[in-house]
Amino acid sequence: MKEWKYRIGLLVPSINIVAEPTFHQYAPPNITIHTCRMPRDDMKSTIETHLNMLKHIENVAKLVAHCKPDVLIMADTTASFLLGKGSDLDIAQKMREATGIKSTTASTAVLEALNALNVKRISIITPYPAYTNKKEKIFFEDNGFQIDVLASMEIAYSLNMGLVHPSDICQFTLDNYNSTSEAIFISCTNFRGTEIINNLENDTELPVVTSNQACLWSALKTIGVKADIGLGKLFQVF
């Protein structure tokens, strides 16, 4: 019989089909995942859609808090970087003040992961439309990273991002990353990059960070669980 020791509270956009199964697939056996969906008013990925979704952040956090999780994660990379440097921390603070539970966001987790790997030059791979990519580049540059390349599949509809097969993400990454980078970051919690981390690290000899991998790593670190679950070089540092 499994011993359930810790609970992770996950906040995902209503259109997200990747984050939740990824967490269930890779979380250690003594961790349970408890998810609530943030309302999206449009299937298309726009700045307004994400900002409107954030209006619900405190209420959704309170709903997840009913099950008394040990940590809360807002697993939407775009929404947590759109308003620029520090906006990710503001979102986490709102969640924490609403619930009294330690909270973080996808973008915060990615920043922590890249810093833990001691890298500053990165190649970013995304599924986002062009205007989102511009916001992401600014966010990471303002947080002290050099972007060697930002390559995107430029998918407009959020659900379709989650339908891209991992093998296609892998090939797109290999075709577009900069070999002089110190790491590769595959952005978006609705993008199946986590499944190909080890293949990419073997092929490129670079550490690979994905949004969902970084979220899970950050959550485990927050609750004091050190577990190498086989998701690349990141899970060898805590």
mmCIF file of the C-alpha atoms, coordinates in Angstrom:
data_MODEL
# 
_entry.id   MODEL 
# 
loop_
_atom_site.group_PDB 
_atom_site.id 
_atom_site.type_symbol 
_atom_site.label_atom_id 
_atom_site.label_alt_id 
_atom_site.label_comp_id 
_atom_site.label_asym_id 
_atom_site.label_entity_id 
_atom_site.label_seq_id 
_atom_site.pdbx_PDB_ins_code 
_atom_site.Cartn_x 
_atom_site.Cartn_y 
_atom_site.Cartn_z 
_atom_site.occupancy 
_atom_site.B_iso_or_equiv 
_atom_site.pdbx_formal_charge 
_atom_site.auth_seq_id 
_atom_site.auth_comp_id 
_atom_site.auth_asym_id 
_atom_site.auth_atom_id 
_atom_site.pdbx_PDB_model_num 
ATOM 1   C CA . MET A 1 1   ? 0.000   0.000  0.000   1.00 0.00 ? 1   MET A CA 1 
ATOM 2   C CA . LYS A 1 2   ? 1.287   3.469  -0.890  1.00 0.00 ? 2   LYS A CA 1 
ATOM 3   C CA . GLU A 1 3   ? 2.109   5.897  1.882   1.00 0.00 ? 3   GLU A CA 1 
ATOM 4   C CA . TRP A 1 4   ? 0.816   9.353  0.902   1.00 0.00 ? 4   TRP A CA 1 
ATOM 5   C CA . LYS A 1 5   ? 3.025   11.859 2.688   1.00 0.00 ? 5   LYS A CA 1 
ATOM 6   C CA . TYR A 1 6   ? 2.787   15.160 0.778   1.00 0.00 ? 6   TYR A CA 1 
ATOM 7   C CA . ARG A 1 7   ? 0.242   16.957 -1.390  1.00 0.00 ? 7   ARG A CA 1 
ATOM 8   C CA . ILE A 1 8   ? 1.009   19.310 -4.282  1.00 0.00 ? 8   ILE A CA 1 
ATOM 9   C CA . GLY A 1 9   ? -1.699  21.764 -5.304  1.00 0.00 ? 9   GLY A CA 1 
ATOM 10  C CA . LEU A 1 10  ? -1.641  22.510 -9.022  1.00 0.00 ? 10  LEU A CA 1 
ATOM 11  C CA . LEU A 1 11  ? -3.370  25.451 -10.719 1.00 0.00 ? 11  LEU A CA 1 
ATOM 12  C CA . VAL A 1 12  ? -3.621  25.018 -14.486 1.00 0.00 ? 12  VAL A CA 1 
ATOM 13  C CA . PRO A 1 13  ? -5.404  26.865 -17.307 1.00 0.00 ? 13  PRO A CA 1 
ATOM 14  C CA . SER A 1 14  ? -8.694  25.255 -18.248 1.00 0.00 ? 14  SER A CA 1 
ATOM 15  C CA . ILE A 1 15  ? -7.298  24.309 -21.680 1.00 0.00 ? 15  ILE A CA 1 
ATOM 16  C CA . ASN A 1 16  ? -4.154  22.606 -20.357 1.00 0.00 ? 16  ASN A CA 1 
ATOM 17  C CA . ILE A 1 17  ? -3.983  18.876 -21.155 1.00 0.00 ? 17  ILE A CA 1 
ATOM 18  C CA . VAL A 1 18  ? -0.303  18.240 -20.358 1.00 0.00 ? 18  VAL A CA 1 
ATOM 19  C CA . ALA A 1 19  ? 0.679   19.544 -16.904 1.00 0.00 ? 19  ALA A CA 1 
ATOM 20  C CA . GLU A 1 20  ? -1.622  17.346 -14.838 1.00 0.00 ? 20  GLU A CA 1 
ATOM 21  C CA . PRO A 1 21  ? -0.764  13.990 -16.469 1.00 0.00 ? 21  PRO A CA 1 
ATOM 22  C CA . THR A 1 22  ? 2.933   14.936 -16.438 1.00 0.00 ? 22  THR A CA 1 
ATOM 23  C CA . PHE A 1 23  ? 2.866   15.546 -12.690 1.00 0.00 ? 23  PHE A CA 1 
ATOM 24  C CA . HIS A 1 24  ? 1.004   12.283 -12.087 1.00 0.00 ? 24  HIS A CA 1 
ATOM 25  C CA . GLN A 1 25  ? 3.486   10.406 -14.271 1.00 0.00 ? 25  GLN A CA 1 
ATOM 26  C CA . TYR A 1 26  ? 6.676   11.659 -12.660 1.00 0.00 ? 26  TYR A CA 1 
ATOM 27  C CA . ALA A 1 27  ? 5.855   12.558 -9.051  1.00 0.00 ? 27  ALA A CA 1 
ATOM 28  C CA . PRO A 1 28  ? 7.451   10.246 -6.443  1.00 0.00 ? 28  PRO A CA 1 
ATOM 29  C CA . PRO A 1 29  ? 5.102   7.599  -5.023  1.00 0.00 ? 29  PRO A CA 1 
ATOM 30  C CA . ASN A 1 30  ? 4.556   9.383  -1.700  1.00 0.00 ? 30  ASN A CA 1 
ATOM 31  C CA . ILE A 1 31  ? 3.330   12.575 -3.424  1.00 0.00 ? 31  ILE A CA 1 
ATOM 32  C CA . THR A 1 32  ? -0.251  13.188 -4.540  1.00 0.00 ? 32  THR A CA 1 
ATOM 33  C CA . ILE A 1 33  ? -1.327  15.863 -7.032  1.00 0.00 ? 33  ILE A CA 1 
ATOM 34  C CA . HIS A 1 34  ? -4.495  17.916 -6.594  1.00 0.00 ? 34  HIS A CA 1 
ATOM 35  C CA . THR A 1 35  ? -5.550  20.143 -9.482  1.00 0.00 ? 35  THR A CA 1 
ATOM 36  C CA . CYS A 1 36  ? -7.937  23.005 -10.070 1.00 0.00 ? 36  CYS A CA 1 
ATOM 37  C CA . ARG A 1 37  ? -8.492  24.782 -13.392 1.00 0.00 ? 37  ARG A CA 1 
ATOM 38  C CA . MET A 1 38  ? -8.277  28.528 -13.956 1.00 0.00 ? 38  MET A CA 1 
ATOM 39  C CA . PRO A 1 39  ? -11.008 29.767 -16.330 1.00 0.00 ? 39  PRO A CA 1 
ATOM 40  C CA . ARG A 1 40  ? -9.923  30.822 -19.821 1.00 0.00 ? 40  ARG A CA 1 
ATOM 41  C CA . ASP A 1 41  ? -12.333 32.933 -21.846 1.00 0.00 ? 41  ASP A CA 1 
ATOM 42  C CA . ASP A 1 42  ? -10.852 31.990 -25.224 1.00 0.00 ? 42  ASP A CA 1 
ATOM 43  C CA . MET A 1 43  ? -9.082  28.994 -26.742 1.00 0.00 ? 43  MET A CA 1 
ATOM 44  C CA . LYS A 1 44  ? -6.702  31.326 -28.550 1.00 0.00 ? 44  LYS A CA 1 
ATOM 45  C CA . SER A 1 45  ? -3.530  32.286 -26.732 1.00 0.00 ? 45  SER A CA 1 
ATOM 46  C CA . THR A 1 46  ? -3.544  36.059 -26.389 1.00 0.00 ? 46  THR A CA 1 
ATOM 47  C CA . ILE A 1 47  ? -2.184  38.467 -23.823 1.00 0.00 ? 47  ILE A CA 1 
ATOM 48  C CA . GLU A 1 48  ? -5.732  39.448 -22.850 1.00 0.00 ? 48  GLU A CA 1 
ATOM 49  C CA . THR A 1 49  ? -6.795  35.819 -22.402 1.00 0.00 ? 49  THR A CA 1 
ATOM 50  C CA . HIS A 1 50  ? -3.981  35.159 -19.948 1.00 0.00 ? 50  HIS A CA 1 
ATOM 51  C CA . LEU A 1 51  ? -4.482  38.390 -18.042 1.00 0.00 ? 51  LEU A CA 1 
ATOM 52  C CA . ASN A 1 52  ? -8.222  37.733 -17.726 1.00 0.00 ? 52  ASN A CA 1 
ATOM 53  C CA . MET A 1 53  ? -7.411  34.285 -16.385 1.00 0.00 ? 53  MET A CA 1 
ATOM 54  C CA . LEU A 1 54  ? -5.192  35.785 -13.691 1.00 0.00 ? 54  LEU A CA 1 
ATOM 55  C CA . LYS A 1 55  ? -8.203  37.627 -12.269 1.00 0.00 ? 55  LYS A CA 1 
ATOM 56  C CA . HIS A 1 56  ? -9.315  34.249 -10.904 1.00 0.00 ? 56  HIS A CA 1 
ATOM 57  C CA . ILE A 1 57  ? -5.977  33.301 -9.335  1.00 0.00 ? 57  ILE A CA 1 
ATOM 58  C CA . GLU A 1 58  ? -6.884  33.939 -5.706  1.00 0.00 ? 58  GLU A CA 1 
ATOM 59  C CA . ASN A 1 59  ? -10.260 32.189 -5.864  1.00 0.00 ? 59  ASN A CA 1 
ATOM 60  C CA . VAL A 1 60  ? -8.783  29.152 -7.609  1.00 0.00 ? 60  VAL A CA 1 
ATOM 61  C CA . ALA A 1 61  ? -5.931  29.020 -5.089  1.00 0.00 ? 61  ALA A CA 1 
ATOM 62  C CA . LYS A 1 62  ? -8.498  29.016 -2.271  1.00 0.00 ? 62  LYS A CA 1 
ATOM 63  C CA . LEU A 1 63  ? -10.308 26.074 -3.880  1.00 0.00 ? 63  LEU A CA 1 
ATOM 64  C CA . VAL A 1 64  ? -7.120  24.020 -4.149  1.00 0.00 ? 64  VAL A CA 1 
ATOM 65  C CA . ALA A 1 65  ? -6.292  24.986 -0.569  1.00 0.00 ? 65  ALA A CA 1 
ATOM 66  C CA . HIS A 1 66  ? -9.365  23.084 0.659   1.00 0.00 ? 66  HIS A CA 1 
ATOM 67  C CA . CYS A 1 67  ? -7.364  19.842 0.398   1.00 0.00 ? 67  CYS A CA 1 
ATOM 68  C CA . LYS A 1 68  ? -4.530  21.316 2.507   1.00 0.00 ? 68  LYS A CA 1 
ATOM 69  C CA . PRO A 1 69  ? -1.644  20.937 0.038   1.00 0.00 ? 69  PRO A CA 1 
ATOM 70  C CA . ASP A 1 70  ? 1.927   21.472 1.225   1.00 0.00 ? 70  ASP A CA 1 
ATOM 71  C CA . VAL A 1 71  ? 2.701   23.745 -1.721  1.00 0.00 ? 71  VAL A CA 1 
ATOM 72  C CA . LEU A 1 72  ? 0.793   25.520 -4.503  1.00 0.00 ? 72  LEU A CA 1 
ATOM 73  C CA . ILE A 1 73  ? 2.041   25.941 -8.073  1.00 0.00 ? 73  ILE A CA 1 
ATOM 74  C CA . MET A 1 74  ? 0.498   28.147 -10.742 1.00 0.00 ? 74  MET A CA 1 
ATOM 75  C CA . ALA A 1 75  ? 1.479   26.053 -13.764 1.00 0.00 ? 75  ALA A CA 1 
ATOM 76  C CA . ASP A 1 76  ? 1.128   28.572 -16.569 1.00 0.00 ? 76  ASP A CA 1 
ATOM 77  C CA . THR A 1 77  ? 4.442   29.875 -17.863 1.00 0.00 ? 77  THR A CA 1 
ATOM 78  C CA . THR A 1 78  ? 3.010   32.586 -20.110 1.00 0.00 ? 78  THR A CA 1 
ATOM 79  C CA . ALA A 1 79  ? 0.713   34.103 -17.507 1.00 0.00 ? 79  ALA A CA 1 
ATOM 80  C CA . SER A 1 80  ? 3.588   34.271 -15.031 1.00 0.00 ? 80  SER A CA 1 
ATOM 81  C CA . PHE A 1 81  ? 5.983   36.191 -17.301 1.00 0.00 ? 81  PHE A CA 1 
ATOM 82  C CA . LEU A 1 82  ? 3.654   38.418 -19.360 1.00 0.00 ? 82  LEU A CA 1 
ATOM 83  C CA . LEU A 1 83  ? 3.802   41.437 -17.056 1.00 0.00 ? 83  LEU A CA 1 
ATOM 84  C CA . GLY A 1 84  ? 7.585   41.365 -16.822 1.00 0.00 ? 84  GLY A CA 1 
ATOM 85  C CA . LYS A 1 85  ? 10.240  40.862 -14.196 1.00 0.00 ? 85  LYS A CA 1 
ATOM 86  C CA . GLY A 1 86  ? 8.795   40.342 -10.734 1.00 0.00 ? 86  GLY A CA 1 
ATOM 87  C CA . SER A 1 87  ? 5.246   39.691 -11.913 1.00 0.00 ? 87  SER A CA 1 
ATOM 88  C CA . ASP A 1 88  ? 5.723   35.982 -11.222 1.00 0.00 ? 88  ASP A CA 1 
ATOM 89  C CA . LEU A 1 89  ? 6.574   36.790 -7.617  1.00 0.00 ? 89  LEU A CA 1 
ATOM 90  C CA . ASP A 1 90  ? 3.508   39.026 -7.334  1.00 0.00 ? 90  ASP A CA 1 
ATOM 91  C CA . ILE A 1 91  ? 1.247   36.170 -8.471  1.00 0.00 ? 91  ILE A CA 1 
ATOM 92  C CA . ALA A 1 92  ? 2.804   33.785 -5.951  1.00 0.00 ? 92  ALA A CA 1 
ATOM 93  C CA . GLN A 1 93  ? 2.358   36.355 -3.204  1.00 0.00 ? 93  GLN A CA 1 
ATOM 94  C CA . LYS A 1 94  ? -1.356  36.703 -4.008  1.00 0.00 ? 94  LYS A CA 1 
ATOM 95  C CA . MET A 1 95  ? -1.760  32.929 -3.810  1.00 0.00 ? 95  MET A CA 1 
ATOM 96  C CA . ARG A 1 96  ? 0.147   32.765 -0.555  1.00 0.00 ? 96  ARG A CA 1 
ATOM 97  C CA . GLU A 1 97  ? -1.791  35.627 1.041   1.00 0.00 ? 97  GLU A CA 1 
ATOM 98  C CA . ALA A 1 98  ? -5.099  34.074 -0.026  1.00 0.00 ? 98  ALA A CA 1 
ATOM 99  C CA . THR A 1 99  ? -4.291  30.634 1.396   1.00 0.00 ? 99  THR A CA 1 
ATOM 100 C CA . GLY A 1 100 ? -1.397  30.793 3.848   1.00 0.00 ? 100 GLY A CA 1 
ATOM 101 C CA . ILE A 1 101 ? 0.352   28.090 1.767   1.00 0.00 ? 101 ILE A CA 1 
ATOM 102 C CA . LYS A 1 102 ? 3.814   28.303 0.216   1.00 0.00 ? 102 LYS A CA 1 
ATOM 103 C CA . SER A 1 103 ? 3.252   29.208 -3.435  1.00 0.00 ? 103 SER A CA 1 
ATOM 104 C CA . THR A 1 104 ? 5.184   29.611 -6.657  1.00 0.00 ? 104 THR A CA 1 
ATOM 105 C CA . THR A 1 105 ? 4.679   29.922 -10.417 1.00 0.00 ? 105 THR A CA 1 
ATOM 106 C CA . ALA A 1 106 ? 6.038   28.199 -13.492 1.00 0.00 ? 106 ALA A CA 1 
ATOM 107 C CA . SER A 1 107 ? 8.277   31.117 -14.481 1.00 0.00 ? 107 SER A CA 1 
ATOM 108 C CA . THR A 1 108 ? 9.652   31.414 -10.953 1.00 0.00 ? 108 THR A CA 1 
ATOM 109 C CA . ALA A 1 109 ? 10.424  27.694 -10.949 1.00 0.00 ? 109 ALA A CA 1 
ATOM 110 C CA . VAL A 1 110 ? 12.220  27.943 -14.292 1.00 0.00 ? 110 VAL A CA 1 
ATOM 111 C CA . LEU A 1 111 ? 14.359  30.835 -13.078 1.00 0.00 ? 111 LEU A CA 1 
ATOM 112 C CA . GLU A 1 112 ? 15.266  28.862 -9.955  1.00 0.00 ? 112 GLU A CA 1 
ATOM 113 C CA . ALA A 1 113 ? 16.097  25.794 -12.039 1.00 0.00 ? 113 ALA A CA 1 
ATOM 114 C CA . LEU A 1 114 ? 18.382  27.684 -14.421 1.00 0.00 ? 114 LEU A CA 1 
ATOM 115 C CA . ASN A 1 115 ? 20.137  29.350 -11.512 1.00 0.00 ? 115 ASN A CA 1 
ATOM 116 C CA . ALA A 1 116 ? 20.564  25.993 -9.748  1.00 0.00 ? 116 ALA A CA 1 
ATOM 117 C CA . LEU A 1 117 ? 22.243  24.679 -12.906 1.00 0.00 ? 117 LEU A CA 1 
ATOM 118 C CA . ASN A 1 118 ? 24.477  27.770 -12.874 1.00 0.00 ? 118 ASN A CA 1 
ATOM 119 C CA . VAL A 1 119 ? 23.734  28.747 -16.479 1.00 0.00 ? 119 VAL A CA 1 
ATOM 120 C CA . LYS A 1 120 ? 23.206  32.166 -18.039 1.00 0.00 ? 120 LYS A CA 1 
ATOM 121 C CA . ARG A 1 121 ? 23.215  31.545 -21.821 1.00 0.00 ? 121 ARG A CA 1 
ATOM 122 C CA . ILE A 1 122 ? 20.144  29.659 -22.971 1.00 0.00 ? 122 ILE A CA 1 
ATOM 123 C CA . SER A 1 123 ? 18.298  28.522 -26.070 1.00 0.00 ? 123 SER A CA 1 
ATOM 124 C CA . ILE A 1 124 ? 14.526  28.834 -25.651 1.00 0.00 ? 124 ILE A CA 1 
ATOM 125 C CA . ILE A 1 125 ? 12.081  26.597 -27.535 1.00 0.00 ? 125 ILE A CA 1 
ATOM 126 C CA . THR A 1 126 ? 8.368   27.459 -27.402 1.00 0.00 ? 126 THR A CA 1 
ATOM 127 C CA . PRO A 1 127 ? 5.021   26.720 -29.056 1.00 0.00 ? 127 PRO A CA 1 
ATOM 128 C CA . TYR A 1 128 ? 3.898   30.341 -28.597 1.00 0.00 ? 128 TYR A CA 1 
ATOM 129 C CA . PRO A 1 129 ? 2.691   32.984 -31.056 1.00 0.00 ? 129 PRO A CA 1 
ATOM 130 C CA . ALA A 1 130 ? 5.155   35.777 -31.861 1.00 0.00 ? 130 ALA A CA 1 
ATOM 131 C CA . TYR A 1 131 ? 3.827   38.380 -29.422 1.00 0.00 ? 131 TYR A CA 1 
ATOM 132 C CA . THR A 1 132 ? 4.160   35.957 -26.503 1.00 0.00 ? 132 THR A CA 1 
ATOM 133 C CA . ASN A 1 133 ? 7.713   35.093 -27.504 1.00 0.00 ? 133 ASN A CA 1 
ATOM 134 C CA . LYS A 1 134 ? 8.667   38.783 -27.354 1.00 0.00 ? 134 LYS A CA 1 
ATOM 135 C CA . LYS A 1 135 ? 7.355   39.032 -23.792 1.00 0.00 ? 135 LYS A CA 1 
ATOM 136 C CA . GLU A 1 136 ? 9.209   35.885 -22.764 1.00 0.00 ? 136 GLU A CA 1 
ATOM 137 C CA . LYS A 1 137 ? 12.511  37.108 -24.204 1.00 0.00 ? 137 LYS A CA 1 
ATOM 138 C CA . ILE A 1 138 ? 12.206  40.374 -22.280 1.00 0.00 ? 138 ILE A CA 1 
ATOM 139 C CA . PHE A 1 139 ? 11.349  38.529 -19.041 1.00 0.00 ? 139 PHE A CA 1 
ATOM 140 C CA . PHE A 1 140 ? 14.375  36.252 -19.145 1.00 0.00 ? 140 PHE A CA 1 
ATOM 141 C CA . GLU A 1 141 ? 16.755  38.956 -20.293 1.00 0.00 ? 141 GLU A CA 1 
ATOM 142 C CA . ASP A 1 142 ? 15.580  41.239 -17.490 1.00 0.00 ? 142 ASP A CA 1 
ATOM 143 C CA . ASN A 1 143 ? 16.239  38.365 -15.072 1.00 0.00 ? 143 ASN A CA 1 
ATOM 144 C CA . GLY A 1 144 ? 19.868  38.207 -16.205 1.00 0.00 ? 144 GLY A CA 1 
ATOM 145 C CA . PHE A 1 145 ? 19.887  35.559 -18.952 1.00 0.00 ? 145 PHE A CA 1 
ATOM 146 C CA . GLN A 1 146 ? 21.378  35.799 -22.423 1.00 0.00 ? 146 GLN A CA 1 
ATOM 147 C CA . ILE A 1 147 ? 19.065  34.361 -25.067 1.00 0.00 ? 147 ILE A CA 1 
ATOM 148 C CA . ASP A 1 148 ? 21.180  32.794 -27.810 1.00 0.00 ? 148 ASP A CA 1 
ATOM 149 C CA . VAL A 1 149 ? 18.116  31.755 -29.780 1.00 0.00 ? 149 VAL A CA 1 
ATOM 150 C CA . LEU A 1 150 ? 14.355  31.738 -29.286 1.00 0.00 ? 150 LEU A CA 1 
ATOM 151 C CA . ALA A 1 151 ? 12.669  29.361 -31.723 1.00 0.00 ? 151 ALA A CA 1 
ATOM 152 C CA . SER A 1 152 ? 8.926   28.833 -31.789 1.00 0.00 ? 152 SER A CA 1 
ATOM 153 C CA . MET A 1 153 ? 6.356   26.665 -33.521 1.00 0.00 ? 153 MET A CA 1 
ATOM 154 C CA . GLU A 1 154 ? 4.043   29.722 -33.304 1.00 0.00 ? 154 GLU A CA 1 
ATOM 155 C CA . ILE A 1 155 ? 0.833   27.894 -32.458 1.00 0.00 ? 155 ILE A CA 1 
ATOM 156 C CA . ALA A 1 156 ? -2.083  30.261 -31.878 1.00 0.00 ? 156 ALA A CA 1 
ATOM 157 C CA . TYR A 1 157 ? -4.602  27.931 -30.204 1.00 0.00 ? 157 TYR A CA 1 
ATOM 158 C CA . SER A 1 158 ? -3.634  26.748 -26.748 1.00 0.00 ? 158 SER A CA 1 
ATOM 159 C CA . LEU A 1 159 ? -5.149  23.269 -26.955 1.00 0.00 ? 159 LEU A CA 1 
ATOM 160 C CA . ASN A 1 160 ? -3.112  22.541 -30.081 1.00 0.00 ? 160 ASN A CA 1 
ATOM 161 C CA . MET A 1 161 ? 0.112   23.160 -28.164 1.00 0.00 ? 161 MET A CA 1 
ATOM 162 C CA . GLY A 1 162 ? -0.651  20.109 -26.069 1.00 0.00 ? 162 GLY A CA 1 
ATOM 163 C CA . LEU A 1 163 ? -1.265  17.968 -29.161 1.00 0.00 ? 163 LEU A CA 1 
ATOM 164 C CA . VAL A 1 164 ? 2.273   18.287 -30.547 1.00 0.00 ? 164 VAL A CA 1 
ATOM 165 C CA . HIS A 1 165 ? 3.986   14.898 -30.277 1.00 0.00 ? 165 HIS A CA 1 
ATOM 166 C CA . PRO A 1 166 ? 7.146   14.791 -28.133 1.00 0.00 ? 166 PRO A CA 1 
ATOM 167 C CA . SER A 1 167 ? 9.175   13.449 -31.074 1.00 0.00 ? 167 SER A CA 1 
ATOM 168 C CA . ASP A 1 168 ? 8.269   16.560 -33.070 1.00 0.00 ? 168 ASP A CA 1 
ATOM 169 C CA . ILE A 1 169 ? 9.310   18.808 -30.181 1.00 0.00 ? 169 ILE A CA 1 
ATOM 170 C CA . CYS A 1 170 ? 12.568  16.890 -29.959 1.00 0.00 ? 170 CYS A CA 1 
ATOM 171 C CA . GLN A 1 171 ? 13.366  17.311 -33.647 1.00 0.00 ? 171 GLN A CA 1 
ATOM 172 C CA . PHE A 1 172 ? 12.364  20.983 -33.622 1.00 0.00 ? 172 PHE A CA 1 
ATOM 173 C CA . THR A 1 173 ? 14.681  21.558 -30.666 1.00 0.00 ? 173 THR A CA 1 
ATOM 174 C CA . LEU A 1 174 ? 17.606  19.774 -32.318 1.00 0.00 ? 174 LEU A CA 1 
ATOM 175 C CA . ASP A 1 175 ? 17.065  21.797 -35.479 1.00 0.00 ? 175 ASP A CA 1 
ATOM 176 C CA . ASN A 1 176 ? 16.945  25.147 -33.713 1.00 0.00 ? 176 ASN A CA 1 
ATOM 177 C CA . TYR A 1 177 ? 18.972  25.243 -30.489 1.00 0.00 ? 177 TYR A CA 1 
ATOM 178 C CA . ASN A 1 178 ? 22.327  27.026 -30.314 1.00 0.00 ? 178 ASN A CA 1 
ATOM 179 C CA . SER A 1 179 ? 25.134  24.604 -29.474 1.00 0.00 ? 179 SER A CA 1 
ATOM 180 C CA . THR A 1 180 ? 27.067  27.371 -27.699 1.00 0.00 ? 180 THR A CA 1 
ATOM 181 C CA . SER A 1 181 ? 24.270  27.805 -25.132 1.00 0.00 ? 181 SER A CA 1 
ATOM 182 C CA . GLU A 1 182 ? 24.750  26.517 -21.601 1.00 0.00 ? 182 GLU A CA 1 
ATOM 183 C CA . ALA A 1 183 ? 21.237  25.054 -21.402 1.00 0.00 ? 183 ALA A CA 1 
ATOM 184 C CA . ILE A 1 184 ? 18.027  24.528 -23.349 1.00 0.00 ? 184 ILE A CA 1 
ATOM 185 C CA . PHE A 1 185 ? 14.702  25.712 -21.969 1.00 0.00 ? 185 PHE A CA 1 
ATOM 186 C CA . ILE A 1 186 ? 11.503  24.253 -23.451 1.00 0.00 ? 186 ILE A CA 1 
ATOM 187 C CA . SER A 1 187 ? 8.745   26.616 -22.383 1.00 0.00 ? 187 SER A CA 1 
ATOM 188 C CA . CYS A 1 188 ? 5.020   25.990 -21.758 1.00 0.00 ? 188 CYS A CA 1 
ATOM 189 C CA . THR A 1 189 ? 3.257   23.664 -19.334 1.00 0.00 ? 189 THR A CA 1 
ATOM 190 C CA . ASN A 1 190 ? 0.942   22.580 -22.184 1.00 0.00 ? 190 ASN A CA 1 
ATOM 191 C CA . PHE A 1 191 ? 3.862   21.252 -24.270 1.00 0.00 ? 191 PHE A CA 1 
ATOM 192 C CA . ARG A 1 192 ? 5.200   17.699 -23.944 1.00 0.00 ? 192 ARG A CA 1 
ATOM 193 C CA . GLY A 1 193 ? 8.886   18.555 -23.679 1.00 0.00 ? 193 GLY A CA 1 
ATOM 194 C CA . THR A 1 194 ? 9.373   16.805 -20.343 1.00 0.00 ? 194 THR A CA 1 
ATOM 195 C CA . GLU A 1 195 ? 9.132   13.390 -21.981 1.00 0.00 ? 195 GLU A CA 1 
ATOM 196 C CA . ILE A 1 196 ? 12.195  14.028 -24.152 1.00 0.00 ? 196 ILE A CA 1 
ATOM 197 C CA . ILE A 1 197 ? 14.548  15.624 -21.625 1.00 0.00 ? 197 ILE A CA 1 
ATOM 198 C CA . ASN A 1 198 ? 16.905  12.665 -21.407 1.00 0.00 ? 198 ASN A CA 1 
ATOM 199 C CA . ASN A 1 199 ? 17.031  12.166 -25.182 1.00 0.00 ? 199 ASN A CA 1 
ATOM 200 C CA . LEU A 1 200 ? 17.874  15.829 -25.708 1.00 0.00 ? 200 LEU A CA 1 
ATOM 201 C CA . GLU A 1 201 ? 20.490  15.898 -22.973 1.00 0.00 ? 201 GLU A CA 1 
ATOM 202 C CA . ASN A 1 202 ? 22.164  12.859 -24.528 1.00 0.00 ? 202 ASN A CA 1 
ATOM 203 C CA . ASP A 1 203 ? 22.090  14.376 -28.021 1.00 0.00 ? 203 ASP A CA 1 
ATOM 204 C CA . THR A 1 204 ? 23.141  17.936 -27.105 1.00 0.00 ? 204 THR A CA 1 
ATOM 205 C CA . GLU A 1 205 ? 25.229  17.349 -23.959 1.00 0.00 ? 205 GLU A CA 1 
ATOM 206 C CA . LEU A 1 206 ? 23.408  20.335 -22.438 1.00 0.00 ? 206 LEU A CA 1 
ATOM 207 C CA . PRO A 1 207 ? 21.064  20.432 -19.449 1.00 0.00 ? 207 PRO A CA 1 
ATOM 208 C CA . VAL A 1 208 ? 17.427  20.698 -20.513 1.00 0.00 ? 208 VAL A CA 1 
ATOM 209 C CA . VAL A 1 209 ? 14.799  22.503 -18.447 1.00 0.00 ? 209 VAL A CA 1 
ATOM 210 C CA . THR A 1 210 ? 11.078  22.351 -19.201 1.00 0.00 ? 210 THR A CA 1 
ATOM 211 C CA . SER A 1 211 ? 8.259   24.243 -17.535 1.00 0.00 ? 211 SER A CA 1 
ATOM 212 C CA . ASN A 1 212 ? 6.604   21.174 -15.989 1.00 0.00 ? 212 ASN A CA 1 
ATOM 213 C CA . GLN A 1 213 ? 9.889   19.590 -14.929 1.00 0.00 ? 213 GLN A CA 1 
ATOM 214 C CA . ALA A 1 214 ? 10.944  22.839 -13.227 1.00 0.00 ? 214 ALA A CA 1 
ATOM 215 C CA . CYS A 1 215 ? 7.552   23.127 -11.484 1.00 0.00 ? 215 CYS A CA 1 
ATOM 216 C CA . LEU A 1 216 ? 7.794   19.610 -10.092 1.00 0.00 ? 216 LEU A CA 1 
ATOM 217 C CA . TRP A 1 217 ? 11.441  20.105 -9.069  1.00 0.00 ? 217 TRP A CA 1 
ATOM 218 C CA . SER A 1 218 ? 10.588  23.369 -7.304  1.00 0.00 ? 218 SER A CA 1 
ATOM 219 C CA . ALA A 1 219 ? 7.612   21.824 -5.507  1.00 0.00 ? 219 ALA A CA 1 
ATOM 220 C CA . LEU A 1 220 ? 9.679   18.885 -4.249  1.00 0.00 ? 220 LEU A CA 1 
ATOM 221 C CA . LYS A 1 221 ? 12.453  21.228 -3.146  1.00 0.00 ? 221 LYS A CA 1 
ATOM 222 C CA . THR A 1 222 ? 9.931   23.370 -1.252  1.00 0.00 ? 222 THR A CA 1 
ATOM 223 C CA . ILE A 1 223 ? 8.563   20.431 0.715   1.00 0.00 ? 223 ILE A CA 1 
ATOM 224 C CA . GLY A 1 224 ? 12.039  19.018 1.352   1.00 0.00 ? 224 GLY A CA 1 
ATOM 225 C CA . VAL A 1 225 ? 11.903  15.967 -0.914  1.00 0.00 ? 225 VAL A CA 1 
ATOM 226 C CA . LYS A 1 226 ? 15.174  15.229 -2.700  1.00 0.00 ? 226 LYS A CA 1 
ATOM 227 C CA . ALA A 1 227 ? 14.490  12.596 -5.337  1.00 0.00 ? 227 ALA A CA 1 
ATOM 228 C CA . ASP A 1 228 ? 16.269  11.935 -8.626  1.00 0.00 ? 228 ASP A CA 1 
ATOM 229 C CA . ILE A 1 229 ? 13.242  10.868 -10.656 1.00 0.00 ? 229 ILE A CA 1 
ATOM 230 C CA . GLY A 1 230 ? 15.166  10.567 -13.913 1.00 0.00 ? 230 GLY A CA 1 
ATOM 231 C CA . LEU A 1 231 ? 14.269  13.930 -15.436 1.00 0.00 ? 231 LEU A CA 1 
ATOM 232 C CA . GLY A 1 232 ? 17.695  15.106 -16.475 1.00 0.00 ? 232 GLY A CA 1 
ATOM 233 C CA . LYS A 1 233 ? 20.509  17.038 -14.843 1.00 0.00 ? 233 LYS A CA 1 
ATOM 234 C CA . LEU A 1 234 ? 18.146  19.331 -12.938 1.00 0.00 ? 234 LEU A CA 1 
ATOM 235 C CA . PHE A 1 235 ? 17.088  16.528 -10.613 1.00 0.00 ? 235 PHE A CA 1 
ATOM 236 C CA . GLN A 1 236 ? 20.697  16.017 -9.592  1.00 0.00 ? 236 GLN A CA 1 
ATOM 237 C CA . VAL A 1 237 ? 20.790  19.466 -7.935  1.00 0.00 ? 237 VAL A CA 1 
ATOM 238 C CA . PHE A 1 238 ? 18.590  20.684 -5.061  1.00 0.00 ? 238 PHE A CA 1 
# 
